[in-house]
Amino acid sequence: MSFQLKSSAFTSGEWIPRKYSCEGDDISPDLNWENIPEGTQSFAIICDDPDAPVGVWDHWLIYDIPVNVKNLAENINKKMAVLEEPVKGILQGINSWNRIGYGGPCPPPGAPHRYFFKIYALDTFIKKERLNKSQFLKEMENHVLGEAELMGKYKR
């Protein structure tokens, strides 16, 4: 079996419930993963929208998730750069709104947008706070052991 990312909120290719969008509670969905690559030390998750009018829009960056953590419950605290729960020390980066934490789907009215939740299995911890996606991608170069994704759609 290959590395997989799932959610009980939606299945890959399906609609993301309103609850997880800017029109709802704007909370992060639960995520869980399995079939972890050997040698993994930590995980990182990036959620982005490649269909945004201004180019790829980053909705969430959460990293330094220890290998013993196999899921994130919904509604991760989006005000803390360094989390206390579910495990102390998990870091959240800066999204395209220039804020810490999760920002849900919020496309302009019209065609549906795709939202990719991508998980990376890393052979290290990044240990740098408040990174944006480009900074994070540079830090994780040559440290990715595996990746998986979950894609959901949303339309206003």
ABEGO torsion letter per residue (X at the ends): XBBBBBBAABBBGBBBBAAABAABAGBBBBBBBBGBBBGBABBBBBBBBAABAAEBBBABBBBGBBAABABBBBGBBAABABBAOABBGBBBBBBAAGBBEBBBBBBBBEBBBBBBBBBBBBABBAGBBGBBAAAAAAAABGABABBBBBBBBBBX
